[in-house]
Amino acid sequence: MKKHIHGGDIYRHGHITDFSANVNPLGTPESVKEAVRKSAEGIEHYPDVHCSKLKKALSEWEQVPESWLICGNGAADLIFALTLALKPKKALILAPTFAEYEQALKSVGCQITYFYLTEQEEFRVTEKILSEITPALDMVFLCNPNNPTGELTDREMLLKLSQKCREHQVFFAVDECFLDFVPKGQDYELAGCLKYNRHIFLLKAFTKRYAMAGLRLGYGICSDEKVLLKMTEVTQPWRVSSPAQAAGTAALSEQSYLKRSVRFVSEQKHILKKALEEAGFRIYGSRANYIFFKGPEDFYEYCLSNQILIRNCRNYEGLSKGWFRIAVRTEEENRRFIWTLQAFTKGETAWQRQS
């Protein structure tokens, strides 16, 4: 098994510009910071174990009953809670994909089958996956858009997968944490399927959407309330702190912030992709707020030597050396990355000729 290392590990590198964590480049909204400051006045009290105000706001935001919602200490917390509650014996996940699905499944002794996404098919989820959905499975995890590739699974395929899982009584967990950065991302959401399909769990997070990674706040949506009850029974109470609950409630009023975020990410991503392509790097997927690409193996170390941290993807199942991911950052930070990229390629003409 490959060692699981996540992006955002800035603490052991000193002063560094972080392109490894896919958080909103506009930064945390001021209203969210103010809500956290105000919540400090009541930290002598235990947090609301039911996340009542937050769930009420989420219910209005997602247009689902409050009883279909569960809040957690980040999306990863809910992934582990879901697997601990259901204890699947056999599951299917993509490769490459977010490492926590594998970690959570292995923590309950689950046998894992990988559906390998290939460079030849541009890391897309194809019809082939449907034949993998059989009664022998208990659970399927799908990240949409996928991490690290940023490739989207189209709605038609999502519906086919959800229907196949329903037919075979397979629980379908869909991670939608990065859909907020996809133009017209709502077209790919599966919330509308929950009324007639109790075998779907949708995973979302404030971490990336509102640049709140340090607070840890995520939520899940599922119409099978027994599943949500099991999740609360196998985890500790007070999983969501008072500052996180206050921050989440405040964040949900920031609609204009999200619209600005999508526009900004789209504009800056276009600039970054153009620079990478001009440097001879190969780009795949990249439909969200990050770019997945292939380049020389030493590019990671070169960036690090120039105080830029990018995500080296070689530890993902299904990938090897030479695969990287960068987040879209601020204009100034993006310009610095492009300058570093151009400086690197001037000394890499031999690699460019080979490609």
C-alpha positions in Angstrom: 0.0 0.0 0.0 1.2 3.5 -0.9 1.8 6.0 1.9 -1.1 8.4 2.0 0.1 12.0 2.1 -2.3 14.9 1.6 -1.8 18.4 0.3 -1.6 21.4 2.6 1.4 20.2 4.6 3.0 23.6 4.9 4.2 23.3 8.4 7.4 21.4 7.8 8.5 23.5 4.8 8.8 26.9 6.5 7.9 30.0 4.4 6.3 28.5 1.3 3.5 29.3 -1.2 1.0 26.4 -1.1 -0.4 25.1 -4.4 -1.0 21.6 -3.0 -4.3 22.3 -1.2 -7.5 22.9 -3.2 -9.1 25.6 -1.1 -10.9 28.7 -2.4 -8.3 31.2 -3.6 -10.5 34.2 -2.5 -9.8 33.3 1.1 -12.3 33.0 4.0 -15.2 35.4 3.8 -15.0 38.2 6.3 -18.5 37.3 7.6 -17.2 33.8 8.5 -14.2 35.2 10.4 -16.5 37.5 12.3 -18.8 34.6 13.2 -15.8 32.7 14.5 -14.6 35.6 16.6 -18.1 36.1 18.1 -18.5 32.4 18.9 -15.5 32.7 21.2 -17.7 34.4 23.7 -19.5 31.2 24.4 -16.7 28.6 24.2 -17.2 27.7 27.9 -20.3 25.8 26.8 -20.5 22.5 24.9 -21.3 22.8 21.2 -24.9 22.0 20.1 -24.7 18.3 19.6 -27.5 18.5 17.0 -26.0 21.4 15.0 -29.5 22.8 15.0 -28.9 26.3 13.5 -26.5 24.9 10.9 -28.8 22.1 9.8 -31.7 24.6 9.5 -29.5 26.8 7.2 -28.3 23.7 5.3 -31.8 22.5 4.8 -32.8 25.8 3.1 -29.5 25.8 1.1 -29.9 22.2 -0.2 -33.7 22.1 -0.3 -33.8 18.9 1.7 -35.4 18.0 5.1 -33.2 18.6 8.1 -33.6 14.9 9.0 -31.7 14.0 5.9 -28.6 15.9 7.0 -25.6 15.0 9.1 -22.7 17.3 10.0 -19.1 16.2 10.8 -15.6 17.3 11.5 -14.7 17.7 7.9 -15.6 15.4 4.9 -13.0 12.8 6.0 -14.7 12.4 9.4 -18.0 11.6 7.6 -16.3 9.1 5.2 -15.0 7.2 8.2 -18.3 7.5 10.1 -20.2 6.1 7.0 -18.0 3.1 6.6 -18.0 2.4 10.4 -21.8 2.5 10.4 -22.3 0.3 7.4 -19.3 -2.0 7.8 -19.2 -3.0 4.1 -17.4 -6.3 3.3 -16.6 -5.5 -0.3 -16.4 -2.0 -2.0 -15.5 -0.5 -5.3 -13.5 2.8 -5.6 -11.8 4.6 -8.5 -8.0 4.7 -8.9 -6.7 7.3 -8.7 -9.0 9.0 -6.3 -9.1 10.6 -2.8 -7.2 8.4 -0.4 -9.6 8.6 2.5 -12.1 6.2 0.9 -9.5 3.4 0.9 -8.3 4.3 4.4 -11.8 4.2 5.8 -12.8 1.0 4.1 -9.6 -0.7 5.2 -10.2 0.4 8.8 -13.3 -1.8 8.9 -11.6 -4.7 7.1 -13.4 -4.2 3.8 -12.1 -5.9 0.6 -11.5 -3.2 -2.0 -11.8 -3.5 -5.8 -10.3 -0.7 -7.9 -11.7 0.6 -11.1 -8.6 2.0 -12.8 -8.9 5.2 -14.7 -6.4 5.3 -17.6 -4.4 8.0 -19.3 -5.5 6.5 -22.7 -9.1 7.3 -21.7 -8.1 10.6 -20.2 -9.1 9.4 -16.7 -12.8 9.3 -17.5 -15.3 7.0 -15.9 -16.6 4.9 -18.7 -19.4 2.5 -19.3 -17.1 -0.3 -18.3 -17.7 0.5 -14.6 -21.3 -0.6 -14.8 -20.2 -4.2 -15.2 -18.4 -3.9 -11.9 -21.6 -3.1 -10.0 -22.8 -6.6 -8.9 -24.7 -8.0 -5.9 -21.3 -9.0 -4.5 -20.6 -5.4 -3.7 -21.8 -3.5 -0.6 -20.6 0.0 -1.4 -19.2 2.2 -4.2 -17.4 5.5 -3.6 -17.3 8.0 -6.4 -15.7 11.5 -6.3 -17.2 14.0 -8.8 -15.3 15.8 -10.0 -12.6 13.3 -9.1 -9.6 14.2 -7.0 -6.8 14.5 -8.2 -7.8 14.3 -11.9 -10.6 16.9 -11.8 -12.5 14.9 -14.4 -16.3 15.0 -14.2 -18.6 12.0 -14.5 -21.5 13.2 -16.6 -25.1 13.1 -15.3 -26.2 10.3 -17.6 -23.4 8.0 -16.2 -24.2 9.1 -12.6 -27.8 8.1 -13.1 -26.9 4.8 -14.6 -24.6 4.1 -11.7 -27.1 5.1 -9.0 -29.8 3.0 -10.7 -27.4 0.0 -10.9 -26.5 0.3 -7.3 -30.1 0.6 -6.3 -31.0 -2.6 -8.2 -28.3 -4.6 -6.5 -28.8 -3.0 -3.0 -25.3 -1.4 -3.2 -24.8 1.8 -1.2 -23.6 4.6 -3.5 -21.5 7.3 -1.8 -20.8 10.4 -4.0 -18.3 13.0 -3.0 -19.5 16.4 -4.4 -17.0 18.6 -2.5 -15.5 20.2 -5.6 -18.7 20.7 -7.6 -19.0 24.3 -6.3 -16.1 25.3 -8.5 -17.5 23.8 -11.7 -19.6 26.2 -13.9 -23.2 24.9 -13.8 -22.1 22.3 -11.2 -25.7 21.9 -10.1 -26.3 20.0 -13.3 -24.2 17.2 -11.8 -25.7 17.1 -8.3 -27.7 14.0 -7.3 -29.8 15.5 -4.5 -32.9 15.2 -6.8 -32.5 11.4 -6.7 -32.7 11.1 -3.0 -36.5 11.1 -2.8 -36.7 7.7 -4.6 -33.2 6.3 -3.9 -32.3 5.6 -0.2 -29.0 4.0 -1.2 -27.3 7.3 -2.0 -25.1 9.3 0.4 -23.9 12.8 -0.8 -20.8 14.2 0.7 -20.1 18.0 0.9 -17.7 20.3 2.7 -17.1 23.9 3.7 -13.4 23.3 3.6 -12.8 24.0 -0.1 -15.9 26.0 -0.8 -15.3 28.8 1.8 -11.6 28.3 2.5 -12.3 26.9 6.0 -9.8 24.0 6.0 -8.5 24.9 9.5 -12.0 24.7 11.1 -13.0 21.3 9.7 -16.6 21.2 8.7 -18.4 18.9 6.3 -21.9 17.5 5.9 -23.7 14.6 4.3 -27.2 14.1 2.8 -29.1 10.8 2.8 -32.8 10.0 2.7 -32.2 6.8 4.7 -32.4 8.3 8.2 -31.5 4.9 9.8 -28.1 5.2 8.1 -27.6 8.7 9.6 -28.6 7.4 13.0 -26.1 4.6 12.8 -23.4 7.2 11.9 -24.2 9.2 15.0 -24.2 6.1 17.1 -20.7 4.9 16.1 -19.0 8.3 16.5 -18.3 10.7 19.4 -20.8 13.5 20.3 -19.8 17.1 19.9 -17.9 16.4 16.7 -18.5 19.9 15.3 -17.2 22.7 17.4 -19.2 25.9 18.2 -16.9 28.1 16.0 -17.2 25.7 13.1 -21.0 25.6 13.4 -21.2 29.4 13.6 -18.8 29.7 10.6 -20.8 27.3 8.5 -24.1 29.1 9.2 -22.6 32.5 8.3 -20.9 31.0 5.1 -24.2 29.9 3.7 -25.3 33.5 3.2 -22.3 34.2 1.0 -23.9 33.5 -2.4 -22.2 36.4 -4.2 -18.8 35.1 -2.9 -19.4 31.7 -4.5 -20.3 33.4 -7.9 -17.1 35.5 -7.7 -15.2 32.3 -6.8 -16.4 30.4 -9.9 -15.6 33.3 -12.2 -12.1 33.9 -10.7 -11.2 30.2 -10.7 -12.2 29.9 -14.4 -10.2 32.9 -15.5 -7.1 32.0 -13.5 -7.2 28.4 -14.4 -7.2 29.3 -18.1 -4.0 31.3 -17.6 -2.3 28.5 -15.7 -3.3 25.8 -18.2 -2.0 27.9 -21.1 1.3 28.3 -19.3 1.6 24.6 -18.6 0.7 23.7 -22.2 3.2 26.1 -23.6 5.8 24.5 -21.4 5.0 21.1 -23.0 3.2 19.6 -20.0 0.1 17.4 -20.6 -3.1 18.4 -18.8 -6.1 16.1 -18.1 -9.5 16.7 -16.6 -9.1 19.8 -14.4 -12.7 20.8 -14.3 -12.7 22.1 -10.7 -10.3 24.5 -8.9 -7.2 22.5 -9.6 -5.1 21.3 -12.5 -3.9 17.8 -13.0 -0.9 17.3 -15.3 2.0 15.2 -16.3 5.6 16.5 -16.4 9.2 15.8 -15.6 9.8 13.9 -12.4 12.0 16.6 -10.9 9.5 19.4 -11.3 8.2 18.9 -7.8 11.6 19.3 -6.2 12.4 22.3 -8.4 9.2 24.0 -7.3 10.0 23.2 -3.6 13.5 24.7 -4.0 11.7 27.9 -5.1 9.4 27.9 -2.1 6.4 26.6 -4.0 4.6 23.5 -2.8 2.7 21.5 -5.4 0.9 18.1 -5.0 3.1 15.2 -6.0 0.6 12.5 -7.0 2.9 9.5 -7.2 1.4 8.1 -4.0 -2.1 7.8 -5.5 -3.2 4.2 -6.4 -3.0 4.0 -10.2 -0.4 6.8 -10.6 3.4 6.8 -10.7 6.2 9.5 -10.8 5.6 12.5 -13.0 2.0 13.2 -12.1 1.2 16.5 -10.3 -1.7 18.7 -9.2 -1.8 22.4 -8.5 -4.6 24.5 -7.0 -5.7 27.8 -8.5 -4.3 30.5 -6.2 -4.4 34.3 -6.1 -3.3 36.3 -9.2 0.1 37.1 -7.6 0.7 33.5 -6.5 -0.3 32.2 -9.9 2.1 34.6 -11.6 4.9 33.4 -9.4 4.1 29.8 -10.3 4.2 30.6 -14.0 7.6 32.4 -13.6 8.9 29.3 -11.8 7.5 27.1 -14.5 9.2 29.1 -17.2 12.5 29.2 -15.4 12.3 25.4 -15.1 11.5 24.7 -18.7 14.5 26.8 -19.9 16.7 24.1 -18.5 14.5 21.2 -19.6 14.7 21.4 -23.4 15.8 17.8 -23.5 12.6 16.5 -21.9 10.5 18.7 -24.2 12.1 17.2 -27.2 11.4 13.7 -25.9 7.7 14.6 -25.4 
